[in-house]
């Protein structure tokens, strides 16, 4: 018997040794595996904590004007900007030992397994906050072993490289709360119309209960279920010592006021402008499509909401609702290039095609200021005289070109350059263009930022080559800015969702035009609003002069299919185009005036309340009073006088011969009598 007992003991001891050896090896392997995983996680480095975020666009005053979110609203905020109640409620119901474990709650996992076995079904979850965050960041929701392994690896990687507060912040910013809403900030906004920092205990408990089943526990779907879930969360907060029983009961009975997310359905402001901003983000700043759509960018634009509203209102008031005519308007600050308002069409929903930045249309006579700047460079002055009469030009190849004035009106006499631009005389323009050489106008247009291909032909002086509205606004801004370079600026600053500056606009004061000549050109452009230049026709701005309360410079332009008005003060440049998309002719008289009326009404309302700014001549420019018809120095006998500006040394020196003074008249009469007597003899 003793021998049998000894043998049994030996066998037991042998098995015990084998078991202990196996347990030791298994423990060693497990320890080495865990150590290896931790070392690997450290070696691999920290994974990115952020998920796709909404890109938000702001006007210059900080007002949100739009966002990209691909169907899900996401706003990343810091943990310190969240209500402590929201943090406590989430920890209490999702992972009470979050700050005590290293990504896995072994006791909770074991409890979940036992509960599932007892129920013979999946009844209890065991995922920690870190595991859920790993799933939100990197994984799909398919239920496979491979996904579980990946989840574990990502969990280790997160725990090995980040502080607990960083993980908690990331989790609360990415968890899904239903209705296309991700993160605690978006959820607080959607359900309660407030920021996450302002959530009460009751509100925080309600939100913390939703992620378990967003479509099931949403208070907007079933309030009774949501309230039951809220009570579970509050009870968990009591158990976790975040609340007393009394506080929990008070929160459970607190009435909640839901916003239903209606306030988040913001009307998109200036959609054509926003499209232009997105295009600039891609082409100028180098952001890719994915980053623009889901990168959580904060884009601070130049848009003036008040000016934008005025632009849209004036277009609606001016154009008949039944008309199919289209419109483009862009307003810029000439000193900075900042685009303050942009309308690319009458209805974005019907036609998102941006007629400011994409369409190319014939500019008509709005091209003439570029021609006359070149003319000033080559010896012309505001007093230069050329004949306005029906003229047929014979070109080098033997072909002929016969430009016509509006309504076939001509002076049949000489007119000054100042009159030619004010009356928009086409014959004067073509004569000047051919005299200078056709390459000169093409060169200055390119220098002023015209990007379209221009045909080097006689009719280019009359604006027959199509151009973009934004390019014309830029060119006029350069003239208005004293010849300094101007680029259209849509974006002041871009940051990521954490506030890190990714781009900031820098100023550019490069001088590209002669400042004296730019000013003289500007003053020539005030002529369209000055009736003293009326001659065989009225100045082209005659119909809107009565509405103007400050000095403006500008130029209108008309072709069979296009109507333009571009003008400015020292503070604001605005370009307006109207016409039909399919090149239909503009036949109605009222439609031909739309561009001018929209322009003057927009400028007057936009600048109302602002100081009246005048065009101040720079050094090297002199102003003298001239007879507007002869261009010579005015005498006391001249019925009208006009202050005209010249580059110093080019101003007229002869006095008007058409209206001599009384003294000169008598001398002339005496000379004539003596001459007649001499001839008689």
Beta strands, then each sheet from edge to edge (+ up, - down):
strand 1: 55-58
strand 2: 64-68
strand 3: 73-74
strand 4: 181-182
strand 5: 298-301
strand 6: 326-332
strand 7: 339-343
strand 8: 361-362
strand 9: 385-388
strand 10: 393-394
strand 11: 400-401
strand 12: 413-416
strand 13: 466-467
strand 14: 491-495
strand 15: 501-504
strand 16: 553-558
strand 17: 562-568
strand 18: 573-579
strand 19: 621-626
strand 20: 642-647
sheet 1: 2+ 1- 5- 14+ 15-
sheet 2: 3+ 4+
sheet 3: 7+ 6- 18+ 17- 16+
sheet 4: 8+ 13-
sheet 5: 9+ 12-
sheet 6: 10+ 11-
sheet 7: 19+ 20-
end
